[in-house]
Amino acid sequence: MSNPTAEWEKVGDRFYRKIQLYTAVFDQDLDLDNYIVAGAPYGGALALHRNEDKLHAYRGTQAAKSSIDIYSYAGKLIRRINWDKGSIKGLGWSEDEKLLAVTEDGTVRCYYDFQGDFTQFSLGHGAEDFGVKACRFWSTGFVALLSNNRLISVSRYDEPRPKLLAQPPLETVHSWTLIPPTYTLSRSVEVLLATGQTIHVVDSSDSEDRMLQNGPFTHISVSPNGRFVALYTEDKKLWVISSDFQKKLSEYDSRSRSIPKDVQWCGNNSVVLAWEDEVHMVGPNGAASKYFYDSRVHLVADIDGVRLITNDVCEFLQKVPDVTEEIFKLGSTSPASVLLDAVDQLERKSPKADDNIQLIRPNLVEAVDTCVKAAGHEFSIHWQKQLLKAASFGKSVLDLYNSDDFVEMCETLRVLNAVRFYEIGLPISYDQFIRLTPEKLVQRLVNRHEYLLALRISEYLRLPTDRIYIHWACQKVRVSVDDEETICRLIVQKLTGKRGISFEGIARAAHDEGRGRLATQLLNYEPRAGRQVPLLLNMEEDEVALDRAIESGDTDLVMFVLLHLKKKLPLASFIRVINNRPVATALVESSAREQDRELLKDLYYQDDRRVDGANVIVGESLRQKDTQSKIDKLKQAVKLLQDSKDSTLEVKSLEENMKLLRVQEALDKDLNEPFVGLSVNETIFKLTRLGHWNKAKKVQSDFKVSEKTVWWLRLRALVVKRDWIEIEELSKQRKSPIGWEPFFNEVLSAGNTKGAAIFIPKCTHLSATDRIEMWVKCGHLVKAGEEAFRARDVNSLEVLKSKATGSAVNEIDRMIVQLRPSR
C-alpha cells in the first residue's frame, strides 16, 4: 500500500491532500455543465436541476420534463422529483438535509424527505412583483435577492417568517454572499453585496458601505467559521481579508483569462477557484496548487474541506489534519510516528519493534492517543487498521490506559466505512460525523430507505431503533400493492415486541394514503389511547374514538372527544351518541351544569328526567332580576312537571312559590321595601319587624304557616326591633304556643334583664333549680332566694348567700334560719 503522503501536496507551509472518494460517478450522457448542482452538508445528497439559462439538445418529451434529481455522491439516483412550479432561482439544503427550492415568484418548497413530500410558503415582501434573482443558503435558513436589490431572509423552516432586510444600494450587484447569524455580532444574518467598486454589508436594520476601492468583485465567499472573506476581482486577483474588512491577509494572481465559475473555501485556511476544467487551491500567503480535469468541475464546500465533482470522479480536498501530518510527514520522529514504525517492525518480527517502544516509552500515552485520532481522519481502510494496530500495540505495553477513546474510534470507523461504501454514497469525514451526530446519520440512512444498515448501526451504537421501524412500516403502507390484511399482518409481525413502537404514526400514514380500513386495523395495536383517539376522530370514527377514550379512564381525553362531537354533530345526534354511555353522560352533565345550561336542559329532556330539568329552570329563575321573569321560568318548570304523576308535590311547591312572588311584588310596591326573593318565614319576619303585623297574619293565612312558627318569627322580629312594650303585651296572654322560656332567652340575649324577668314566673313547667338560675341571670338574687325557699333548698340558699351583697345577704340568711330546725 502506498504511503499516504503520495497524495499530499505542499501549499505554502502546509500540506493538503486530495482523496478520491468515488469513480465513474455520473453517466456520460449527463453533462454536469448544464446543471445547477447543490450539495447537502456533511456528505449528504446532491441535488441537480437543469440550468435554464443554458441551451441544450432536445432529447424527447420525457427528458424535456423539468425535475430535481437527487443523487448520492457515488452517482446513485435516490429520487427524481418532478418540477411544475416555474423557474428555480435558488436550490439549497438545510443542515438536516431538507431540500429548498425557491422560484422566481417567491414560492418556497421545503422537501423534508426524499419521497417528494413538501411544505410550501411564499416570501411576500414584493417577491411576486419584482421576482427572485438568486438565493444564498446557510444551515438553518436562506436569503433571497430580488431584482430590485431588496433582500428577504428566512431564518427557520419549521415556522418560516420571511423578513425584509435593510434597504441596500440600487446599483448592479456583481456578486454576493452571507455570513450566518452564528458568526455575527448582531446574531442576525449579514449579507455582503458587491456593488460598484465596494462592498455593502446589509443586516436587518442597516446597510453599511465598507469603502473598498478595488472592485468590482465577481465572487465573494465567506469561510465556514465566518472569520474570513475571499474576494475575486475583475483583474483576476483573489484577496483574502478578515470579515470585519480591517485586515488584508493574502493576495493571489490567477493569471486566468476568464472569470472562475465558482469560489469556495476549503475548510478555514484555503480558497478553491474552479473554472470549467481547472481548479486552483490558494493557501495562506498566496501560495497555490493547480489541478486539471477532463470535464466541468463543481465545488461543494463543507466544514473541513471541499468536494470536487465531475462526471468521472468525486474527490475530497482538505488540509492534512495535524495528527496525520505529525505521523506521516517525511522524516517525522514524533512518538506516534515511531509507534507506527514499531508495528511495522513487529509484523516483520524484527527486534527493533521493542527498541522503538523503549525509545518513546515516556511519551507512549501521547503516541497512542495520536494514532487513535489519526485513524479517524483516514479514508483508507488499510491505514485505519495500521494506525489502530499501532495504538493497540502501544496500549498493550502500558500498565494503565483508558481504552474508551480507542473503543469509540473503532466503532466510529466501522460506521463511517459502512456509509462511505459506494452503494450508500455518504462520504462523510470524521469531523463532519462528530458535528452531524450518529442519530442524524441514521436518519439520513432511513430517508434513503437503507433500513437494514440503519438498524445495524443503531444496534451497534446502542441507539433507539423505533423510528427506523416506524419509517419502514409507513413506507410499506405507502408503496405496497398487497391487500390490507396482508400488510397489517406483516407490519404487526415485524414490530411486535419492539420497544417504543407507536402504531399511531403508521395508521396515520395509512389514512393519508386513503387506506382507512388498514388504519383502523393498525390502531387496534396502539396501546396508548391518547394517540389512538385524535386519529380516529380525523378518520371520522367518532363513536369508536369515544369508546376508546372511555376505556382509557382518562376524563380529559373523554372531554376532548365530547367537545369535538358537540361541535360536529346536531344536538339530537350528540345526545343520542352519549345516552347509552354513562361515563360520557355524567361528564357532559357535570360540564354543562357549569357552562351550558341549555345543553343540560336538552340532555334532561331527551333522557326524560323531568325533575332534574325543572331544577335547572328553577335555578335560572333564581338568577333572574325582575319578578315577572322569575314567574315565567317557574311556569316553565311547572309545565315540564305537570304530565308526571310522581311530581305532584313539586308542582304544588312551585305554584306556591309563584304565589309568594306575586305577594312579595305587591308588598314591594306598597311598602317600598324589597321582599322579592325572601322565603315565607323571612317575609313574615320582615313584615313584623317593619310593624305590619296584619299583613304578616295574612301571609300566615295564605301560606298556612303554623302558630308556633309565627310566634317564633314574631318574638325574634320584636327583639330585633327592641319593641319591649309589644313583648310585654304578649306576656299578658294566658298561653304561648312556644312556651315562655324562649321569650326569656331572646329578651335576655338582647340585654334586657328587666324584661326577661317578667317571663320567669310564667315558666311553671321548669324545675325550681332552673328558675333559680334564671333569676340569677337577671341579677335578682333575693327573688332567686325566695324561689329556693319555696322549694326548701337550703344548699341553693347557701350558694346565693355567697354571691349576695348588702341587704340581700340578710334576707337570704333569714330564709336559711327559717328552714333550719332549732336545736
Beta strands, then each sheet from edge to edge (+ up, - down):
strand 1: 8-11
strand 2: 14-23
strand 3: 35-39
strand 4: 46-50
strand 5: 67-71
strand 6: 77-82
strand 7: 88-93
strand 8: 99-103
strand 9: 107-111
strand 10: 118-122
strand 11: 132-138
strand 12: 141-146
strand 13: 151-154
strand 14: 163-164
strand 15: 173-179
strand 16: 190-195
strand 17: 198-202
strand 18: 207-209
strand 19: 217-222
strand 20: 228-233
strand 21: 237-242
strand 22: 248-253
strand 23: 262-266
strand 24: 270-274
strand 25: 278-282
strand 26: 288-292
strand 27: 298-302
strand 28: 305-309
strand 29: 313-319
sheet 1: 1+ 2- 29+ 28- 27+
sheet 2: 3+ 4- 5+ 6-
sheet 3: 7+ 8- 9+ 10-
sheet 4: 11+ 12- 13+ 14-
sheet 5: 15+ 16- 17+ 18-
sheet 6: 19+ 20- 21+ 22-
sheet 7: 23+ 24- 25+ 26-
end
